């Protein structure tokens, strides 16, 4: 038997994909939705997979601090330093701790990023034994979405490629 919980959060973020042909080379924004699923084979002693409130609060804190009302760009995007110099919030893909191997903020890469962050957040919570992030779906428009299913058994640290906590204030 497997138990699953899901949390959702939305955020408004711009991105651009200069490595792709077409209109997405332009800086543009979306009303993104993220849905994170956590599963465990058995419930904890308090009969939960993870306590919703604490998990949601920490996950949403990362999204709100690093992504919401900002821009997601590749680390080598010439717009990144320009926007940052003018006080804009910029999250860089292609840099540690969570996006080192994700060079551009495609919807697929955002799903991987949020899976890594969610697993680190989960690892920091009281939870059922073996609880893990089993799925992340990210929707960038009403018709475009990506789903990422992490390999089971990987810790948040392994997924993040770093031991940094999303609440540590590290801004890649």
N, C-alpha and C positions, 0 to 999 in steps of 0.2 A: 504494500500500500504506500502511496506517495501523497503527501500533503503539500499544497501549493497556496501561496498568497501572491497577490499582485498589488502593486502601487503604481499610480499614474501621476505625472506632473507635466505641466506645459511651460514653455518658455519662448520668448520672442528673440530670435537671433539671426544676424546676417552671416552670410558666408559667400565665398566665391571659389570656383574651381577652374583656375587658369590652365590646368593641364588637360582639360577636356574642350573639345570643339563645341561651339554653340553658345546659347545665351547665358549659360551658367559661368562664363568667364567674367561676367559683370558682377559686382557686389550687389547682392540682393538678400532680402530677408524672408523668413518664414515664421509661421506660428507652429512651432514644433510640439509634438507630444511624445513623451517617453513612458513606456509601460515596462516595469521590471517585475519578473516573476522569480520568487524564491521557493525552493522546494526542500523538503526533508522527508526521510523515510518514516520517522516517528516524531510525534510532538514532544515538546519540552515538558518539564515537570509542571509548568503552569498552563499546559495544553495549548501552546502556540508554536508556530514555526519561528517567528520572531515578533517582538512587540511592535505593532504597526507604528505607533506614535514616534518612538525614538528612531526607528529605521527611516521613516518618511522625513523626519526633521533633518537628519544628517544628510540624506541624499539630496533633498531639496536645497539645503544650505549650499552644497557644492554647485548645483545647477544655477541657483540664483546668484551666487558670488562670482562664478567664472564664466557662465554662458549667457544668462538672461540679459537682454538689452545690451548686447555686445556684438562682437564679430568673431567668427571662427575662421582662421586663415592658416595656410601653410607657413611654416617657419621662414621659408625663403621668399614669401610673397612681398613684393616691394611696397604694398599698401600697409603691411603690418607696422613698421616703424613710424610711418606717417600718421596713421590713426592713433597709435599709442602716444606719439608726441603731442597730439591735440587732446589728450585726456580721454580717449575712447577706451572702453574695455575690449581687450583683444585676447582670445585664447589661441595659442599657437599649436597646431598639429605638427608633428615631426620632432617634438621636444618632450623630454621627461617631465613628470613621472608617468603619465598615463597614455601619452600619444606618441611616444618616441618612434615607433615603427609604423605610424599612420601619417603619411606625409600631407594629406589633404583632407578637409572636412566634408567628405562625401557622407551621405546619409548612412551608408554602411559603416564608415569609420566612426561616426557619432554613436552608433549602436555599440560598437566595440568599446569605445571610450567609456560610455555609461555603464557597460557591464563590468569593466574593470573597477570603476569608482564604486559601483554598488557592492561588489564583492568585498572591497576594502572596508566600506561602511558596515557591511554585514559582519565581517570578521571582528569588528569592534563592538558588536552588540551581544547581549545575552540572547541565545537562540537555541533551537533544537540541535542536538548532535547531528553533524553531517549536513546542516543547512547550507545551501549553496545557491548562487544566482544561476538559474537554469535557462533563462530566456530574457532578452531585451528586444522590444520592438520600438523603433523610432519612426514617427510619421512626420514628414516635412510639409506635405500638402495633403489635401483630401484624397489624392490619387497616388501618392508616392510614399512608400514606407520600406524599411529594411528591418530584418530580424536577425539577431545574432544569438546563437546557442553555444555558450562556452563549453569547453571540454570539462566534464565533471572531474572532481577531485583536485582541481587547481585552487590554490589559496589566492586570496586577493593580492597578496604580495607578488606571487608569480604572474598573475594576470596583469598587474600594474607595471611589472618589470622594475618595481621599486618598492621600498618599504614605506614610502611617504603616505601619510594620512591625508585624506581629502579635506579634513578640517584643520590641517596644519597651517593653512594660509599660503602654501606654496603656489605661486603663480607661474606656471611654465611659460 
